Amino acid sequence: MMNRLDEHMVGIWQITTMPLRAKLIADHVVIEQSTTGRVISKIPQAIFLGLEPKEIVEILDRDLTKMVGAPVSILRTDFSGHNKNPFSSQN
């Protein structure tokens, strides 16, 4: 059975182009580029688990942009016009 961290990462992998991995260190989820081991973000676990994968990817994009010094997006598609919950209109 997958834990919640794994479930969030599956969602993140489905919408990103960069190979990523996550580790739980102390009370933070550390997200790294899996090919280089370069840390992209450290997010408190409670916040990470409370966010949707799209919101986490927005944090990763922001942090990568700061690191690189130029706009970066690892999203497969532009989701800027979408709601947090893509099925909210059906509820």
C-alpha positions in Angstrom: 0.0 0.0 0.0 1.4 3.4 -1.0 1.8 6.1 1.7 0.6 9.6 1.1 4.1 10.9 0.2 4.3 8.3 -2.6 0.8 9.2 -3.8 1.7 12.8 -4.1 4.9 12.0 -5.9 3.0 9.9 -8.5 0.8 12.9 -9.2 3.8 15.1 -9.5 5.5 12.7 -11.9 2.4 12.6 -14.1 2.6 16.4 -14.7 6.3 17.1 -14.8 9.1 16.7 -17.4 12.0 16.6 -14.9 12.9 13.3 -13.2 12.3 14.0 -9.4 12.6 12.0 -6.2 11.5 12.9 -2.7 13.0 12.1 0.7 11.6 12.7 4.2 14.3 14.3 6.3 13.3 15.3 9.8 9.9 16.9 9.2 10.5 18.1 5.7 10.0 16.6 2.3 13.2 17.2 0.3 12.6 17.1 -3.5 15.6 16.5 -5.7 16.4 16.1 -9.3 16.8 12.4 -9.4 19.6 12.3 -12.0 21.9 14.8 -10.3 20.7 14.7 -6.7 20.4 18.5 -6.7 17.9 19.7 -4.1 15.2 21.8 -5.6 12.9 22.4 -2.6 12.4 21.6 1.1 8.8 21.7 2.1 7.4 21.0 5.6 5.7 17.6 5.5 2.4 18.9 6.8 2.3 21.5 4.0 3.4 19.1 1.3 0.6 16.6 2.2 -2.0 19.4 2.3 -1.2 20.6 -1.3 -2.3 19.2 -4.6 0.5 17.9 -7.0 -0.1 20.9 -9.3 0.5 23.3 -6.3 3.7 21.5 -5.4 5.0 21.7 -9.0 4.3 25.5 -8.9 6.5 25.7 -5.8 9.2 23.7 -7.6 9.0 26.0 -10.6 9.3 29.0 -8.4 12.3 27.5 -6.6 14.0 26.4 -9.8 13.4 29.9 -11.3 15.2 31.4 -8.3 18.1 28.9 -8.6 18.5 29.4 -12.4 17.8 33.1 -12.5 15.4 32.7 -15.4 11.8 31.5 -15.7 11.6 27.7 -15.5 8.6 25.4 -15.8 8.7 21.6 -15.5 5.0 21.2 -16.2 4.2 19.0 -19.2 1.3 21.4 -20.0 0.3 24.9 -19.0 -2.3 24.4 -16.3 -2.5 28.1 -15.3 -6.2 28.3 -16.2 -7.2 25.2 -14.2 -8.6 25.0 -10.7 -6.8 23.2 -7.9 -9.3 20.3 -8.3 -9.9 19.6 -12.0 -13.2 17.9 -11.2 -14.6 20.7 -9.1 -17.1 21.7 -11.7 -18.6 18.2 -11.5 -19.3 18.3 -7.8 
